[in-house]
Amino acid sequence: MDTVLLTVTGLSLAMALAMAFVVRKLMRDERARFEARVTALSAIAGQANADIELSGFLNETSAVAAPPLVPSRATPSAPPARPAPSFDDLDIRAESPAIAGVSHLFEEAAAPSPWGRRFAVIGTLAAVVMIVAVVLSATHKGATPSQTSAASAQQPAVLAGAPLELVSLRHAQEAQRLVITGLVQNPRNGAPISHVVATAFLFGPDGAFLTSSRAPLDFTTLSPGDESSFVINAPVTGQVARYRVSFRTDDGRVIEHLDKRAPDAIARN
């Protein structure tokens, strides 16, 4: 039983560690993808700014390089013919791939739903719990006779031999206690017993347990055929409807007894 429980506990701990490792790896991969995405976006933004600055520099250079128009003074009598102004046409530059990609900087990429992995983890944990429950149930049902005997051995042991005989029993209700007196006899075919303790259990009108008390027999040792009286003083404040008397040895073993006060005695534990 202990070996099975230790095995199940070890498997559960191993599964928990494995799940923790998987979750940590998923979080690490997610962080790496996020950092790579930030790096790529930063590189694209830097390349776009460089292309825009280079285009502005080329426009300024072309405007400065154009020569100014100066009127000719060779023929002062006639106004010189003003040539038509010339303009340096700039070729329309094709859109840079880096600039074209700028428009997609703030587009959110479609990521797969994380609930698939979450459901997988939940299903695994549920399977582990079910396996543990099945193993424990099978172990409980398949207990060997030796295990059953060991479990029953934990119950109060009953002293073997002829039962004691309860010859008389009386009680007196007082203000704060119940006094129970009686006489018990060791039968002639019984074995000698020593250190017998009489125990009384008190119950109220509704059947609820009130208290218990114990007292040793007047004689320490009872040989076959000997009798001994006992007196139990049970402190109690409530109303006592009934009580039950039993006998034990000083080491806790129960001694069977027969009620000889009435015919057709019934054996009690």
CYANA upper distance limits for C-alpha pairs under 8 A (distance plus 0.5 A):
  1 MET  CA      5 LEU  CA      6.80
  1 MET  CA    139 THR  CA      7.48
  2 ASP  CA      6 LEU  CA      6.59
  3 THR  CA      7 THR  CA      6.60
  4 VAL  CA      8 VAL  CA      6.63
  4 VAL  CA    139 THR  CA      8.43
  5 LEU  CA      9 THR  CA      6.54
  5 LEU  CA    136 LEU  CA      8.28
  6 LEU  CA     10 GLY  CA      6.57
  7 THR  CA     11 LEU  CA      6.71
  8 VAL  CA     12 SER  CA      6.66
  8 VAL  CA    132 VAL  CA      6.92
  9 THR  CA     13 LEU  CA      6.72
 10 GLY  CA     14 ALA  CA      6.63
 11 LEU  CA     15 MET  CA      6.65
 12 SER  CA     16 ALA  CA      6.67
 12 SER  CA    128 VAL  CA      7.52
 13 LEU  CA     17 LEU  CA      6.67
 14 ALA  CA     18 ALA  CA      6.64
 15 MET  CA     19 MET  CA      6.64
 15 MET  CA    128 VAL  CA      8.44
 16 ALA  CA     20 ALA  CA      6.69
 17 LEU  CA     21 PHE  CA      6.68
 18 ALA  CA     22 VAL  CA      6.73
 19 MET  CA     23 VAL  CA      6.66
 19 MET  CA    121 VAL  CA      7.84
 20 ALA  CA     24 ARG  CA      6.62
 21 PHE  CA     25 LYS  CA      6.66
 22 VAL  CA     26 LEU  CA      6.72
 23 VAL  CA     27 MET  CA      6.75
 24 ARG  CA     28 ARG  CA      6.66
 25 LYS  CA     29 ASP  CA      6.66
 26 LEU  CA     30 GLU  CA      6.64
 27 MET  CA     31 ARG  CA      6.69
 28 ARG  CA     32 ALA  CA      6.72
 29 ASP  CA     33 ARG  CA      6.70
 30 GLU  CA     34 PHE  CA      6.74
 31 ARG  CA     35 GLU  CA      6.77
 32 ALA  CA     36 ALA  CA      6.67
 33 ARG  CA     37 ARG  CA      6.63
 34 PHE  CA     38 VAL  CA      6.79
 35 GLU  CA     39 THR  CA      6.69
 36 ALA  CA     40 ALA  CA      6.67
 37 ARG  CA     41 LEU  CA      6.69
 38 VAL  CA     42 SER  CA      6.64
 39 THR  CA     43 ALA  CA      6.72
 40 ALA  CA     44 ILE  CA      6.73
 41 LEU  CA     45 ALA  CA      6.63
 41 LEU  CA    105 LEU  CA      7.14
 42 SER  CA     46 GLY  CA      6.65
 43 ALA  CA     47 GLN  CA      6.75
 44 ILE  CA     48 ALA  CA      6.74
 44 ILE  CA     98 ALA  CA      6.72
 44 ILE  CA    101 GLY  CA      7.91
 44 ILE  CA    102 VAL  CA      7.54
 45 ALA  CA     49 ASN  CA      6.86
 45 ALA  CA    102 VAL  CA      7.34
 46 GLY  CA     50 ALA  CA      6.85
 47 GLN  CA     51 ASP  CA      6.84
 47 GLN  CA     98 ALA  CA      6.76
 47 GLN  CA     99 ILE  CA      8.46
 48 ALA  CA     52 ILE  CA      6.80
 48 ALA  CA     98 ALA  CA      5.98
 48 ALA  CA     99 ILE  CA      5.64
 48 ALA  CA    102 VAL  CA      7.67
 49 ASN  CA     53 GLU  CA      6.78
 50 ALA  CA     54 LEU  CA      6.74
 51 ASP  CA     55 SER  CA      6.76
 51 ASP  CA     96 SER  CA      8.14
 51 ASP  CA     99 ILE  CA      8.27
 52 ILE  CA     56 GLY  CA      6.98
 53 GLU  CA     57 PHE  CA      6.80
 54 LEU  CA     58 LEU  CA      6.89
 55 SER  CA     59 ASN  CA      6.99
 56 GLY  CA     60 GLU  CA      6.92
 57 PHE  CA     61 THR  CA      6.84
 58 LEU  CA     62 SER  CA      6.83
 59 ASN  CA     63 ALA  CA      6.94
 60 GLU  CA     64 VAL  CA      6.94
 61 THR  CA     65 ALA  CA      6.75
 62 SER  CA     66 ALA  CA      7.19
 62 SER  CA     88 ASP  CA      8.08
 66 ALA  CA     88 ASP  CA      8.05
 69 LEU  CA     85 PRO  CA      8.38
 71 PRO  CA     80 PRO  CA      7.37
 71 PRO  CA     82 ARG  CA      7.75
 72 SER  CA     80 PRO  CA      6.76
 73 ARG  CA     80 PRO  CA      8.19
 75 THR  CA     79 PRO  CA      7.83
 75 THR  CA     80 PRO  CA      7.76
 95 GLU  CA     99 ILE  CA      7.21
 95 GLU  CA    100 ALA  CA      7.08
 96 SER  CA    100 ALA  CA      6.60
 97 PRO  CA    101 GLY  CA      6.71
 98 ALA  CA    102 VAL  CA      7.09
 99 ILE  CA    103 SER  CA      8.05
101 GLY  CA    105 LEU  CA      7.47
114 PRO  CA    118 ARG  CA      7.02
115 TRP  CA    119 PHE  CA      6.45
116 GLY  CA    120 ALA  CA      6.80
117 ARG  CA    121 VAL  CA      6.80
118 ARG  CA    122 ILE  CA      6.72
119 PHE  CA    123 GLY  CA      6.48
120 ALA  CA    124 THR  CA      6.68
121 VAL  CA    125 LEU  CA      6.80
122 ILE  CA    126 ALA  CA      6.68
123 GLY  CA    127 ALA  CA      6.63
124 THR  CA    128 VAL  CA      6.80
125 LEU  CA    129 VAL  CA      6.81
126 ALA  CA    130 MET  CA      6.71
127 ALA  CA    131 ILE  CA      6.64
128 VAL  CA    132 VAL  CA      6.74
129 VAL  CA    133 ALA  CA      6.72
130 MET  CA    134 VAL  CA      6.64
131 ILE  CA    135 VAL  CA      6.62
132 VAL  CA    136 LEU  CA      6.65
133 ALA  CA    137 SER  CA      6.60
134 VAL  CA    138 ALA  CA      6.54
135 VAL  CA    139 THR  CA      6.53
136 LEU  CA    140 HIS  CA      6.63
137 SER  CA    141 LYS  CA      6.70
138 ALA  CA    142 GLY  CA      6.39
139 THR  CA    143 ALA  CA      6.68
143 ALA  CA    147 GLN  CA      6.58
143 ALA  CA    148 THR  CA      7.19
144 THR  CA    148 THR  CA      6.85
145 PRO  CA    149 SER  CA      6.58
146 SER  CA    150 ALA  CA      6.67
147 GLN  CA    151 ALA  CA      6.70
148 THR  CA    152 SER  CA      6.66
149 SER  CA    153 ALA  CA      6.52
150 ALA  CA    154 GLN  CA      7.34
151 ALA  CA    155 GLN  CA      8.05
153 ALA  CA    157 ALA  CA      7.66
156 PRO  CA    252 GLY  CA      7.40
156 PRO  CA    253 ARG  CA      6.47
156 PRO  CA    254 VAL  CA      7.22
157 ALA  CA    252 GLY  CA      8.11
157 ALA  CA    253 ARG  CA      5.44
157 ALA  CA    254 VAL  CA      6.63
158 VAL  CA    253 ARG  CA      5.92
158 VAL  CA    254 VAL  CA      5.11
158 VAL  CA    255 ILE  CA      6.52
158 VAL  CA    256 GLU  CA      7.81
158 VAL  CA    269 ASN  CA      8.45
159 LEU  CA    253 ARG  CA      6.44
159 LEU  CA    254 VAL  CA      6.37
159 LEU  CA    255 ILE  CA      5.84
159 LEU  CA    256 GLU  CA      7.84
160 ALA  CA    255 ILE  CA      8.38
161 GLY  CA    190 GLY  CA      6.75
161 GLY  CA    191 ALA  CA      7.13
162 ALA  CA    187 PRO  CA      7.54
162 ALA  CA    189 ASN  CA      7.29
162 ALA  CA    190 GLY  CA      5.35
162 ALA  CA    191 ALA  CA      7.76
162 ALA  CA    256 GLU  CA      8.36
163 PRO  CA    186 ASN  CA      8.13
163 PRO  CA    187 PRO  CA      8.00
163 PRO  CA    190 GLY  CA      7.91
163 PRO  CA    255 ILE  CA      7.27
163 PRO  CA    256 GLU  CA      5.23
163 PRO  CA    257 HIS  CA      5.04
163 PRO  CA    258 LEU  CA      6.90
164 LEU  CA    184 VAL  CA      7.31
164 LEU  CA    185 GLN  CA      6.42
164 LEU  CA    186 ASN  CA      5.61
164 LEU  CA    187 PRO  CA      6.86
164 LEU  CA    255 ILE  CA      7.81
164 LEU  CA    256 GLU  CA      6.77
164 LEU  CA    257 HIS  CA      4.76
164 LEU  CA    258 LEU  CA      6.59
165 GLU  CA    184 VAL  CA      6.11
165 GLU  CA    185 GLN  CA      5.61
165 GLU  CA    186 ASN  CA      6.88
165 GLU  CA    187 PRO  CA      7.31
165 GLU  CA    257 HIS  CA      5.92
165 GLU  CA    258 LEU  CA      5.29
165 GLU  CA    259 ASP  CA      6.58
165 GLU  CA    260 LYS  CA      6.55
166 LEU  CA    182 GLY  CA      8.11
166 LEU  CA    183 LEU  CA      6.69
166 LEU  CA    184 VAL  CA      5.05
166 LEU  CA    185 GLN  CA      6.99
166 LEU  CA    257 HIS  CA      7.17
166 LEU  CA    258 LEU  CA      6.42
166 LEU  CA    259 ASP  CA      5.42
166 LEU  CA    260 LYS  CA      6.03
166 LEU  CA    261 ARG  CA      7.56
167 VAL  CA    182 GLY  CA      7.93
167 VAL  CA    183 LEU  CA      5.91
167 VAL  CA    184 VAL  CA      5.97
167 VAL  CA    185 GLN  CA      7.33
167 VAL  CA    259 ASP  CA      7.39
167 VAL  CA    260 LYS  CA      5.79
167 VAL  CA    261 ARG  CA      6.21
168 SER  CA    182 GLY  CA      5.65
168 SER  CA    183 LEU  CA      5.61
168 SER  CA    184 VAL  CA      7.72
168 SER  CA    260 LYS  CA      8.17
168 SER  CA    261 ARG  CA      6.59
169 LEU  CA    180 ILE  CA      7.75
169 LEU  CA    181 THR  CA      6.32
169 LEU  CA    182 GLY  CA      4.66
169 LEU  CA    183 LEU  CA      7.12
170 ARG  CA    180 ILE  CA      6.27
170 ARG  CA    181 THR  CA      5.80
170 ARG  CA    182 GLY  CA      6.63
171 HIS  CA    178 LEU  CA      7.39
171 HIS  CA    179 VAL  CA      5.93
171 HIS  CA    180 ILE  CA      4.75
171 HIS  CA    181 THR  CA      6.60
172 ALA  CA    178 LEU  CA      6.37
172 ALA  CA    179 VAL  CA      5.65
172 ALA  CA    180 ILE  CA      7.06
173 GLN  CA    177 ARG  CA      7.05
173 GLN  CA    178 LEU  CA      5.25
173 GLN  CA    179 VAL  CA      6.99
174 GLU  CA    178 LEU  CA      6.35
174 GLU  CA    179 VAL  CA      8.00
175 ALA  CA    237 THR  CA      7.92
176 GLN  CA    235 PRO  CA      6.34
176 GLN  CA    236 VAL  CA      6.01
176 GLN  CA    237 THR  CA      5.84
177 ARG  CA    233 ASN  CA      7.06
177 ARG  CA    234 ALA  CA      5.87
177 ARG  CA    235 PRO  CA      4.55
177 ARG  CA    236 VAL  CA      5.36
177 ARG  CA    237 THR  CA      7.41
178 LEU  CA    233 ASN  CA      6.47
178 LEU  CA    234 ALA  CA      5.64
178 LEU  CA    235 PRO  CA      6.86
178 LEU  CA    236 VAL  CA      7.25
179 VAL  CA    231 VAL  CA      7.53
179 VAL  CA    232 ILE  CA      6.25
179 VAL  CA    233 ASN  CA      5.21
179 VAL  CA    234 ALA  CA      6.80
180 ILE  CA    231 VAL  CA      6.23
180 ILE  CA    232 ILE  CA      5.54
180 ILE  CA    233 ASN  CA      7.03
180 ILE  CA    234 ALA  CA      8.36
181 THR  CA    229 SER  CA      7.83
181 THR  CA    230 PHE  CA      6.22
181 THR  CA    231 VAL  CA      5.00
181 THR  CA    232 ILE  CA      6.87
182 GLY  CA    229 SER  CA      6.10
182 GLY  CA    230 PHE  CA      6.05
182 GLY  CA    231 VAL  CA      7.26
183 LEU  CA    227 GLU  CA      7.48
183 LEU  CA    228 SER  CA      6.27
183 LEU  CA    229 SER  CA      4.74
183 LEU  CA    230 PHE  CA      6.92
184 VAL  CA    227 GLU  CA      6.17
184 VAL  CA    228 SER  CA      6.05
184 VAL  CA    229 SER  CA      6.68
185 GLN  CA    225 GLY  CA      7.09
185 GLN  CA    226 ASP  CA      6.25
185 GLN  CA    227 GLU  CA      4.68
185 GLN  CA    228 SER  CA      6.92
186 ASN  CA    190 GLY  CA      6.81
186 ASN  CA    191 ALA  CA      8.49
186 ASN  CA    192 PRO  CA      8.46
186 ASN  CA    222 LEU  CA      6.88
186 ASN  CA    223 SER  CA      7.27
186 ASN  CA    224 PRO  CA      5.88
186 ASN  CA    225 GLY  CA      5.73
186 ASN  CA    226 ASP  CA      6.03
186 ASN  CA    227 GLU  CA      6.82
187 PRO  CA    224 PRO  CA      6.07
187 PRO  CA    225 GLY  CA      5.54
187 PRO  CA    226 ASP  CA      8.07
188 ARG  CA    224 PRO  CA      5.05
188 ARG  CA    225 GLY  CA      4.96
189 ASN  CA    224 PRO  CA      6.92
189 ASN  CA    225 GLY  CA      8.44
190 GLY  CA    223 SER  CA      8.50
190 GLY  CA    224 PRO  CA      5.87
190 GLY  CA    225 GLY  CA      8.39
191 ALA  CA    223 SER  CA      7.35
191 ALA  CA    224 PRO  CA      6.49
192 PRO  CA    221 THR  CA      7.62
192 PRO  CA    222 LEU  CA      6.14
192 PRO  CA    223 SER  CA      4.91
192 PRO  CA    224 PRO  CA      6.40
193 ILE  CA    221 THR  CA      6.29
193 ILE  CA    222 LEU  CA      5.90
193 ILE  CA    223 SER  CA      7.16
194 SER  CA    220 THR  CA      6.05
194 SER  CA    221 THR  CA      4.65
194 SER  CA    222 LEU  CA      6.66
194 SER  CA    249 THR  CA      7.88
195 HIS  CA    216 PRO  CA      7.57
195 HIS  CA    217 LEU  CA      8.06
195 HIS  CA    220 THR  CA      5.62
195 HIS  CA    221 THR  CA      6.85
195 HIS  CA    249 THR  CA      6.32
195 HIS  CA    250 ASP  CA      6.32
196 VAL  CA    216 PRO  CA      6.46
196 VAL  CA    217 LEU  CA      6.53
196 VAL  CA    220 THR  CA      7.51
196 VAL  CA    221 THR  CA      8.32
196 VAL  CA    247 PHE  CA      7.17
196 VAL  CA    248 ARG  CA      6.25
196 VAL  CA    249 THR  CA      5.21
196 VAL  CA    250 ASP  CA      6.97
197 VAL  CA    214 ARG  CA      7.15
197 VAL  CA    215 ALA  CA      6.12
197 VAL  CA    216 PRO  CA      4.61
197 VAL  CA    217 LEU  CA      6.45
197 VAL  CA    247 PHE  CA      6.14
197 VAL  CA    248 ARG  CA      5.79
197 VAL  CA    249 THR  CA      6.41
197 VAL  CA    250 ASP  CA      7.16
198 ALA  CA    214 ARG  CA      6.03
198 ALA  CA    215 ALA  CA      5.89
198 ALA  CA    216 PRO  CA      6.32
198 ALA  CA    217 LEU  CA      7.23
198 ALA  CA    230 PHE  CA      7.69
198 ALA  CA    232 ILE  CA      8.04
198 ALA  CA    245 VAL  CA      7.38
198 ALA  CA    246 SER  CA      6.41
198 ALA  CA    247 PHE  CA      5.14
198 ALA  CA    248 ARG  CA      7.12
199 THR  CA    212 SER  CA      7.72
199 THR  CA    213 SER  CA      6.31
199 THR  CA    214 ARG  CA      4.69
199 THR  CA    215 ALA  CA      7.08
199 THR  CA    232 ILE  CA      8.17
199 THR  CA    245 VAL  CA      6.08
199 THR  CA    246 SER  CA      5.77
199 THR  CA    247 PHE  CA      6.47
199 THR  CA    248 ARG  CA      8.07
200 ALA  CA    212 SER  CA      6.03
200 ALA  CA    213 SER  CA      5.92
200 ALA  CA    214 ARG  CA      6.63
200 ALA  CA    232 ILE  CA      7.86
200 ALA  CA    234 ALA  CA      8.21
200 ALA  CA    243 TYR  CA      7.11
200 ALA  CA    244 ARG  CA      6.03
200 ALA  CA    245 VAL  CA      5.00
200 ALA  CA    246 SER  CA      7.04
201 PHE  CA    209 PHE  CA      8.11
201 PHE  CA    210 LEU  CA      8.28
201 PHE  CA    211 THR  CA      6.69
201 PHE  CA    212 SER  CA      4.95
201 PHE  CA    213 SER  CA      7.33
201 PHE  CA    243 TYR  CA      5.92
201 PHE  CA    244 ARG  CA      5.69
201 PHE  CA    245 VAL  CA      7.05
202 LEU  CA    209 PHE  CA      6.68
202 LEU  CA    210 LEU  CA      5.95
202 LEU  CA    211 THR  CA      5.94
202 LEU  CA    212 SER  CA      6.44
202 LEU  CA    240 VAL  CA      6.99
202 LEU  CA    241 ALA  CA      8.38
202 LEU  CA    242 ARG  CA      6.78
202 LEU  CA    243 TYR  CA      4.92
202 LEU  CA    244 ARG  CA      7.22
203 PHE  CA    207 GLY  CA      6.08
203 PHE  CA    208 ALA  CA      5.95
203 PHE  CA    209 PHE  CA      4.99
203 PHE  CA    210 LEU  CA      5.66
203 PHE  CA    211 THR  CA      7.88
203 PHE  CA    240 VAL  CA      6.32
203 PHE  CA    241 ALA  CA      6.53
203 PHE  CA    242 ARG  CA      6.04
203 PHE  CA    243 TYR  CA      6.40
204 GLY  CA    208 ALA  CA      5.82
204 GLY  CA    209 PHE  CA      6.90
204 GLY  CA    210 LEU  CA      6.76
204 GLY  CA    238 GLY  CA      7.83
204 GLY  CA    239 GLN  CA      6.51
204 GLY  CA    240 VAL  CA      5.36
204 GLY  CA    241 ALA  CA      5.51
204 GLY  CA    242 ARG  CA      7.41
205 PRO  CA    239 GLN  CA      7.66
205 PRO  CA    240 VAL  CA      7.20
205 PRO  CA    241 ALA  CA      5.41
205 PRO  CA    242 ARG  CA      8.29
207 GLY  CA    241 ALA  CA      8.41
210 LEU  CA    236 VAL  CA      7.96
210 LEU  CA    238 GLY  CA      8.23
210 LEU  CA    240 VAL  CA      8.45
211 THR  CA    234 ALA  CA      8.19
211 THR  CA    235 PRO  CA      8.38
211 THR  CA    236 VAL  CA      7.50
212 SER  CA    234 ALA  CA      7.17
213 SER  CA    232 ILE  CA      7.33
213 SER  CA    233 ASN  CA      7.49
213 SER  CA    234 ALA  CA      5.70
213 SER  CA    235 PRO  CA      8.33
214 ARG  CA    232 ILE  CA      6.56
214 ARG  CA    233 ASN  CA      8.31
214 ARG  CA    234 ALA  CA      8.29
215 ALA  CA    230 PHE  CA      7.62
215 ALA  CA    231 VAL  CA      7.14
215 ALA  CA    232 ILE  CA      5.97
215 ALA  CA    233 ASN  CA      8.40
216 PRO  CA    220 THR  CA      8.40
216 PRO  CA    230 PHE  CA      7.27
217 LEU  CA    228 SER  CA      6.78
217 LEU  CA    229 SER  CA      6.59
217 LEU  CA    230 PHE  CA      5.32
217 LEU  CA    231 VAL  CA      8.26
218 ASP  CA    228 SER  CA      6.39
218 ASP  CA    229 SER  CA      6.25
218 ASP  CA    230 PHE  CA      6.26
219 PHE  CA    228 SER  CA      6.30
219 PHE  CA    229 SER  CA      8.30
222 LEU  CA    226 ASP  CA      6.03
222 LEU  CA    227 GLU  CA      7.55
222 LEU  CA    228 SER  CA      8.18
246 SER  CA    254 VAL  CA      8.37
246 SER  CA    255 ILE  CA      8.15
246 SER  CA    256 GLU  CA      8.43
246 SER  CA    257 HIS  CA      8.20
246 SER  CA    269 ASN  CA      7.69
247 PHE  CA    254 VAL  CA      6.68
247 PHE  CA    255 ILE  CA      5.87
247 PHE  CA    256 GLU  CA      7.73
247 PHE  CA    257 HIS  CA      8.11
248 ARG  CA    252 GLY  CA      6.35
248 ARG  CA    253 ARG  CA      5.90
248 ARG  CA    254 VAL  CA      4.97
248 ARG  CA    255 ILE  CA      5.72
249 THR  CA    253 ARG  CA      5.86
249 THR  CA    254 VAL  CA      7.17
249 THR  CA    255 ILE  CA      7.65
254 VAL  CA    269 ASN  CA      7.35
255 ILE  CA    269 ASN  CA      7.41
256 GLU  CA    267 ALA  CA      7.54
256 GLU  CA    268 ARG  CA      6.46
256 GLU  CA    269 ASN  CA      5.43
257 HIS  CA    267 ALA  CA      6.63
257 HIS  CA    268 ARG  CA      6.33
257 HIS  CA    269 ASN  CA      7.40
258 LEU  CA    265 ALA  CA      6.58
258 LEU  CA    266 ILE  CA      6.60
258 LEU  CA    267 ALA  CA      5.50
258 LEU  CA    268 ARG  CA      6.97
259 ASP  CA    265 ALA  CA      5.86
259 ASP  CA    266 ILE  CA      6.98
259 ASP  CA    267 ALA  CA      7.77
260 LYS  CA    265 ALA  CA      6.51
261 ARG  CA    265 ALA  CA      8.44
